[in-house]
Amino acid sequence: MSRRRAGVICVAGKCARRHCGRRRAATWIQVVPTALGVTTGLLGGFAIAQTSDSPDAVYIESATHGQVSNRPEDVKVVQGSYDTVRAEAQPQPGSIELIREAEKRWT
């Protein structure tokens, strides 16, 4: 959030306002401080999908395309990446405050 990217702060700010003050079990906003470097080695974003009636699946972004997989070995790698990033992330209230501060700086 320290670098200006078109629309990112605006979207993050809207997202923070939408979820501020209410807890939704399926939606969490947590900011990872860039100084920690915990995202080093990640090639892009990822998502983990979990349902009660099917195996976990992951979505993995790359520079050219996204990939969806439910292969257990892929899911395990992505879950490990998630655990690493989440362990260093700010708690949700602190993350929302950081997003608000960034939004003020860039708007």
Phi and psi restraints in degrees (value plus and minus 20) as a CYANA .aco file:
   2 SER   PHI    -104.9   -64.9
   2 SER   PSI     -33.7     6.3
   3 ARG   PHI    -125.0   -85.0
   3 ARG   PSI     119.1   159.1
   4 ARG   PHI     -99.3   -59.3
   4 ARG   PSI     106.7   146.7
   5 ARG   PHI    -150.9  -110.9
   5 ARG   PSI     113.4   153.4
   6 ALA   PHI     -74.0   -34.0
   6 ALA   PSI      99.3   139.3
   7 GLY   PHI      63.0   103.0
   7 GLY   PSI     -38.1     1.9
   8 VAL   PHI     -85.7   -45.7
   8 VAL   PSI     -68.6   -28.6
   9 ILE   PHI     -86.3   -46.3
   9 ILE   PSI     -59.2   -19.2
  10 CYS   PHI     -79.9   -39.9
  10 CYS   PSI     -68.3   -28.3
  11 VAL   PHI     -84.7   -44.7
  11 VAL   PSI     -64.0   -24.0
  12 ALA   PHI     -81.8   -41.8
  12 ALA   PSI     -61.2   -21.2
  13 GLY   PHI     -83.5   -43.5
  13 GLY   PSI     -63.4   -23.4
  14 LYS   PHI     -83.0   -43.0
  14 LYS   PSI     -61.4   -21.4
  15 CYS   PHI     -83.4   -43.4
  15 CYS   PSI     -64.1   -24.1
  16 ALA   PHI     -82.9   -42.9
  16 ALA   PSI     -63.8   -23.8
  17 ARG   PHI     -83.8   -43.8
  17 ARG   PSI     -58.7   -18.7
  18 ARG   PHI     -84.2   -44.2
  18 ARG   PSI     -57.7   -17.7
  19 HIS   PHI    -121.2   -81.2
  19 HIS   PSI     -27.0    13.0
  20 CYS   PHI     -88.9   -48.9
  20 CYS   PSI     115.0   155.0
  21 GLY   PHI      68.3   108.3
  21 GLY   PSI     -26.5    13.5
  22 ARG   PHI    -162.3  -122.3
  22 ARG   PSI     123.7   163.7
  23 ARG   PHI    -120.7   -80.7
  23 ARG   PSI     108.5   148.5
  24 ARG   PHI    -138.1   -98.1
  24 ARG   PSI     103.3   143.3
  25 ALA   PHI     -77.4   -37.4
  25 ALA   PSI     -50.9   -10.9
  26 ALA   PHI    -114.4   -74.4
  26 ALA   PSI     -24.1    15.9
  27 THR   PHI    -149.5  -109.5
  27 THR   PSI     100.4   140.4
  28 TRP   PHI    -152.8  -112.8
  28 TRP   PSI     120.5   160.5
  29 ILE   PHI    -135.8   -95.8
  29 ILE   PSI      99.0   139.0
  30 GLN   PHI    -158.1  -118.1
  30 GLN   PSI     108.9   148.9
  31 VAL   PHI    -116.8   -76.8
  31 VAL   PSI     115.4   155.4
  32 VAL   PHI    -121.5   -81.5
  32 VAL   PSI      99.4   139.4
  33 PRO   PHI     -79.1   -39.1
  33 PRO   PSI     109.0   149.0
  34 THR   PHI     -84.6   -44.6
  34 THR   PSI     -46.8    -6.8
  35 ALA   PHI     -83.8   -43.8
  35 ALA   PSI     -42.0    -2.0
  36 LEU   PHI     -94.0   -54.0
  36 LEU   PSI     -46.5    -6.5
  37 GLY   PHI      48.7    88.7
  37 GLY   PSI      -2.1    37.9
  38 VAL   PHI     -90.6   -50.6
  38 VAL   PSI     -33.8     6.2
  39 THR   PHI    -111.7   -71.7
  39 THR   PSI     -18.5    21.5
  40 THR   PHI     -79.9   -39.9
  40 THR   PSI     109.7   149.7
  41 GLY   PHI      78.7   118.7
  41 GLY   PSI     -37.6     2.4
  42 LEU   PHI     -98.8   -58.8
  42 LEU   PSI     111.9   151.9
  43 LEU   PHI    -106.5   -66.5
  43 LEU   PSI     -34.9     5.1
  44 GLY   PHI     158.8   198.8
  44 GLY   PSI    -190.3  -150.3
  45 GLY   PHI     -95.0   -55.0
  45 GLY   PSI     146.1   186.1
  46 PHE   PHI    -172.0  -132.0
  46 PHE   PSI     140.6   180.6
  47 ALA   PHI    -160.6  -120.6
  47 ALA   PSI     128.3   168.3
  48 ILE   PHI    -138.3   -98.3
  48 ILE   PSI     105.9   145.9
  49 ALA   PHI    -127.8   -87.8
  49 ALA   PSI     108.3   148.3
  50 GLN   PHI    -150.3  -110.3
  50 GLN   PSI     111.1   151.1
  51 THR   PHI    -153.3  -113.3
  51 THR   PSI     142.2   182.2
  52 SER   PHI     -97.6   -57.6
  52 SER   PSI     -37.4     2.6
  53 ASP   PHI    -134.4   -94.4
  53 ASP   PSI      -7.3    32.7
  54 SER   PHI    -173.0  -133.0
  54 SER   PSI     142.6   182.6
  55 PRO   PHI     -84.2   -44.2
  55 PRO   PSI     134.5   174.5
  56 ASP   PHI     -80.2   -40.2
  56 ASP   PSI     130.1   170.1
  57 ALA   PHI    -153.4  -113.4
  57 ALA   PSI     137.0   177.0
  58 VAL   PHI    -149.6  -109.6
  58 VAL   PSI     130.4   170.4
  59 TYR   PHI    -136.4   -96.4
  59 TYR   PSI     108.6   148.6
  60 ILE   PHI    -145.1  -105.1
  60 ILE   PSI     103.4   143.4
  61 GLU   PHI    -107.9   -67.9
  61 GLU   PSI     130.6   170.6
  62 SER   PHI    -156.1  -116.1
  62 SER   PSI    -197.1  -157.1
  63 ALA   PHI     -86.6   -46.6
  63 ALA   PSI     -44.1    -4.1
  64 THR   PHI    -134.3   -94.3
  64 THR   PSI     -43.9    -3.9
  65 HIS   PHI    -186.2  -146.2
  65 HIS   PSI     151.2   191.2
  66 GLY   PHI    -127.6   -87.6
  66 GLY   PSI     136.9   176.9
  67 GLN   PHI    -154.2  -114.2
  67 GLN   PSI     116.5   156.5
  68 VAL   PHI    -129.8   -89.8
  68 VAL   PSI     116.9   156.9
  69 SER   PHI    -167.3  -127.3
  69 SER   PSI     124.5   164.5
  70 ASN   PHI    -140.4  -100.4
  70 ASN   PSI      -3.8    36.2
  71 ARG   PHI     -86.1   -46.1
  71 ARG   PSI     108.6   148.6
  72 PRO   PHI     -73.7   -33.7
  72 PRO   PSI     -57.8   -17.8
  73 GLU   PHI     -88.1   -48.1
  73 GLU   PSI     -55.4   -15.4
  74 ASP   PHI     -89.2   -49.2
  74 ASP   PSI     -63.5   -23.5
  75 VAL   PHI     -80.9   -40.9
  75 VAL   PSI     -62.2   -22.2
  76 LYS   PHI     -82.3   -42.3
  76 LYS   PSI     -62.4   -22.4
  77 VAL   PHI     -83.7   -43.7
  77 VAL   PSI     -65.7   -25.7
  78 VAL   PHI     -87.5   -47.5
  78 VAL   PSI     -60.2   -20.2
  79 GLN   PHI     -82.4   -42.4
  79 GLN   PSI     -56.0   -16.0
  80 GLY   PHI     -84.9   -44.9
  80 GLY   PSI     -61.6   -21.6
  81 SER   PHI     -82.9   -42.9
  81 SER   PSI     -63.2   -23.2
  82 TYR   PHI     -80.5   -40.5
  82 TYR   PSI     -66.2   -26.2
  83 ASP   PHI     -80.3   -40.3
  83 ASP   PSI     -60.4   -20.4
  84 THR   PHI     -83.9   -43.9
  84 THR   PSI     -67.5   -27.5
  85 VAL   PHI     -86.8   -46.8
  85 VAL   PSI     -65.9   -25.9
  86 ARG   PHI     -84.1   -44.1
  86 ARG   PSI     -53.2   -13.2
  87 ALA   PHI     -82.6   -42.6
  87 ALA   PSI     -47.9    -7.9
  88 GLU   PHI    -120.2   -80.2
  88 GLU   PSI     -25.5    14.5
  89 ALA   PHI     -92.5   -52.5
  89 ALA   PSI     131.0   171.0
  90 GLN   PHI     -89.0   -49.0
  90 GLN   PSI     130.3   170.3
  91 PRO   PHI     -80.2   -40.2
  91 PRO   PSI     139.7   179.7
  92 GLN   PHI     -75.5   -35.5
  92 GLN   PSI     -67.5   -27.5
  93 PRO   PHI     -79.9   -39.9
  93 PRO   PSI     -62.0   -22.0
  94 GLY   PHI     -86.9   -46.9
  94 GLY   PSI     -56.1   -16.1
  95 SER   PHI     -85.4   -45.4
  95 SER   PSI     -63.8   -23.8
  96 ILE   PHI     -82.5   -42.5
  96 ILE   PSI     -59.6   -19.6
  97 GLU   PHI     -84.2   -44.2
  97 GLU   PSI     -61.5   -21.5
  98 LEU   PHI     -82.2   -42.2
  98 LEU   PSI     -59.0   -19.0
  99 ILE   PHI     -84.6   -44.6
  99 ILE   PSI     -62.7   -22.7
 100 ARG   PHI     -82.8   -42.8
 100 ARG   PSI     -62.7   -22.7
 101 GLU   PHI     -82.8   -42.8
 101 GLU   PSI     -63.2   -23.2
 102 ALA   PHI     -84.5   -44.5
 102 ALA   PSI     -59.8   -19.8
 103 GLU   PHI     -82.1   -42.1
 103 GLU   PSI     -60.6   -20.6
 104 LYS   PHI     -84.5   -44.5
 104 LYS   PSI     -59.6   -19.6
 105 ARG   PHI     -85.8   -45.8
 105 ARG   PSI     -55.1   -15.1
 106 TRP   PHI    -122.5   -82.5
 106 TRP   PSI     -20.3    19.7
